Amino acid sequence: MTNFDSTTGSSGQVRFFNPGPVWVRPQVMQALTGPMLSHRSQAFMDLYGRILEKLPKVFRTARTAHTLATSATGVWESALVSCVEGPVLSLGNGAFSEKWGEMSQRLGLETDLLKVEWGKPISPDDVKKKLAGKKYAAVTVVHSETSTGVLNDLAAIAKVVRENSDALVFADAVTSVAGTKVETDAWGLDVVLTGSQKAFALPPGLALFAMSERTLAAAKKKKFRGLYLDLVDIDAFAQKKQTPTTPCLPLLYALDVQLDHILAEGIENRWARHEAMRLAIAEWAAKNGFRIFAEKGAESPTVTSMIPPAGVNAEELNKALKAAKWTTGSGYGKLKATNVRIGHMGDVDVASVKNYLKAHEEAITGLRAKAAVLA
Ligand SMILES: Cc1ncc(COP(=O)(O)O)c(C=O)c1O
């Protein structure tokens, strides 16, 4: 790949639009090959110290931000097992948010599910009504529902929770942080988490998160927190620029380099680039008869799920794009047969997105020509 763009490195050449793992710039892939170190050595503490200095800037917190050698789901569990004995209010409007509620149930926690139709955002007023009926220890919410492309109003939901209860706000920002505005401190979020393979544009395998003082205090009060996912241990080791167990060293090298790229681009510029990609898709969809699945005003800047025009079969379209060597996301779960999904996050740029949309037009022309021959 040549002619790297100075901000994203992608220069209209990316053909990989999976909603995570996403395309990773070559400089970051190279960083994975750094030397092995003892995680108790000064060299490791220097590396982790650099990460701990930069990572909070992306999470927009004055506190420490952390890493954990799990995928993002590990921090769902970490938040629940470290801090909560129930009840939990779990907000669900898609596959991932519903799964977090299921996890809470599987942990044996009393869990109330507030379920909303897929494609629609969670209403802060509905959350307020739920909070009036019971005292919850925590509320789980997914900011950007990757299965549907809906962006919930996390700031408003967190505000309602903070103003009407003492519940902790656990926010899955897996396809939002580093791609669209997430303000850990200003919005009063208690745990905010993502996985390396999403808008951070790193290879998979590392969870990244921030937590509030309230979270740590709640965890310290809980007697049985397990071991591997214990937030108290993780925080205590971070204060020494270490991790409690063996870290995923290659990914930390990559994170150190990628944080430099992210901060050089500027976090707000990064949000703006993602919004520009969303808009390019929305404008193209309107012209080409695709319906954006997310309700108007609640479209995620990082992932778009769309229903093709009448007469175009979503699964056939996905197959044609795959045959033309594009990597795409099909509709997720129960939307598999009806929707196509584009992951437009990380280091991809508008030029690449536009090329990909052109590929949709070509694929549809091909499908129509094939149907005409068969008719
Ligand atoms: C919104 C959301 N939450 C959670 C997850 C689970 O992440 P992981 O597979 O990294 O555990 C995903 C994965 O796509 C996601 O999109």
The ligand as a Gaussian input file, in Angstrom:
#p B3LYP/6-31G(d) Opt

LIG

0 1
 C      -21.194000      -2.801000      20.949000
 C      -20.384000      -4.028000      21.196000
 N      -20.222000      -4.464000      22.449000
 C      -19.508000      -5.574000      22.722000
 C      -18.902000      -6.278000      21.732000
 C      -18.104000      -7.489000      22.075000
 O      -16.764000      -7.200000      21.871000
 P      -15.631000      -8.327000      21.984000
 O      -15.933000      -9.314000      20.914000
 O      -14.374000      -7.536000      21.761000
 O      -15.717000      -8.907000      23.328000
 C      -19.025000      -5.865000      20.406000
 C      -18.406000      -6.630000      19.311000
 O      -18.600000      -6.399000      18.159000
 C      -19.778000      -4.700000      20.133000
 O      -19.914000      -4.263000      18.893000

